[in-house]
Amino acid sequence: MSRSDYSIEDFVLDPEFRLWVLNPNNANRTLWEEFLLEHPHKQADIQKARILVINMSRKVNPWTAEKEEALWQLIEDSVSTVEIAGKESKVISIVPNVRVGMKDRELVRPSIRKKRTFVNFTFLLIFLMAAGLTYLLMTSDAFKPMEEIAQLEWVEHKVPKGQKSVFMLTDGTRITANAETVLRHLKNFEGDRREIYLEGEAYFEVAKDELKPFSVHSGDLVTTALGTAFNIKAIEGKELKVSLLEGKVKVATPEEEEFLLPGKAASYSDGDNGIKVSDFDEEEVLAWTKKIIYLKDTDIKEVFDILEKWYGVDITFVNSPKKEIKVTGKYQDQTLKNLLSGLSYSAGFNYEINAKQIKITFK
């Protein structure tokens, strides 16, 4: 059965789940945190299962001979009280359907009162027995309320089209996120780790903490550092690239790992032959953080993808270009209209702007 179909009971019975709850480590933390990211609707079931596992593992004080003796002593003390009262009373039988005179009634009434006293003592005995049993049982750990388990609280940052954002994390790390980027992490970084999940592109300036490595999960690639500066471009359907500016990082997939030094970049794509390490152009990689559109032999269709994200618009094409078009140039603080005007001459197209909708017709 797939874990996505688990019930609360299935989670409780899963050995790996119990290990994560009772003896967490980096491996099982990653496993279950990624599961929660992929299946957020299971958050409530997992929380309830965690509470059950923790309470099932708690040490319960057993019912001991001493506790039993204390209960019986309480009962015997109550019985002794009733016996003393009983010795002072006489029980008089009352026969039905017999007429009783005034004189007889006077004799019966005291007996009835004494009998009522005996009944009252009986109820008192029952009450004391119940109270004693309740007290002894409730002092056992088995009957204590379930402990509150701190919930995993996730923080998510989304950057829409046409915007760039800067985030400061609680550890002092600064993240500059490009348009259409999503960042997720646990609030305040639990335990001995600092982990971020990235979709899109972001530049990280990591606060140094040798006791808590900083890891960025992007697809199958995990980039780990202590204190450094690096850029990660993890756009769906495209090559994933990690470029190191300062410090030292480890990039790893489930099959291999590589260590990068400043000026080196690691590239990875699903289906490729592992991680590739190469040099990179720092100006090109960091241009977007300085509000520069940097194009270097960039295919015209990719240029329009960049413009959509940069300006927050939707671009449609009436037709396709008759030939391959590559664009090179740097554009800083340009309006979309000025940029399209310049490109239209070199790339050979006409354009129409209608609010956030752009229509391109190639010549």
Sequence and secondary structure as in RCSB ss.txt:
>XXXX:A:sequence
MSRSDYSIEDFVLDPEFRLWVLNPNNANRTLWEEFLLEHPHKQADIQKARILVINMSRKVNPWTAEKEEALWQLI
EDSVSTVEIAGKESKVISIVPNVRVGMKDRELVRPSIRKKRTFVNFTFLLIFLMAAGLTYLLMTSDAFKPMEEIA
QLEWVEHKVPKGQKSVFMLTDGTRITANAETVLRHLKNFEGDRREIYLEGEAYFEVAKDELKPFSVHSGDLVTTA
LGTAFNIKAIEGKELKVSLLEGKVKVATPEEEEFLLPGKAASYSDGDNGIKVSDFDEEEVLAWTKKIIYLKDTDI
KEVFDILEKWYGVDITFVNSPKKEIKVTGKYQDQTLKNLLSGLSYSAGFNYEINAKQIKITFK
>XXXX:A:secstr
  GGG  HHHHHH HHHHHHHHS  HHHHHHHHHHHHH GGGHHHHHHHHHHHHHHHS      HHHHHHHHHHH
HHHHHHHHHHHHT       TT    HHHHHHHHHHHHHHHHHHHHHHHHHHHHHHHHHHHHHTSGGGS      
   EEEEEE TT  EEEE TTS EEEE SSEEEEEETT  TT EEEEEEEEEEEE    TTS EEEEETTEEEEE
SS EEEEEE TTS EEEEEEES EEEE SS EEEE TTEEEEE TTSSS EEEE  HHHHHGGGGTEEEEEEEEH
HHHHHHHHHHHT EEEESS  SS  EEEEEEES  HHHHHHHHHHHHTEEEEEETTEEEEEE 
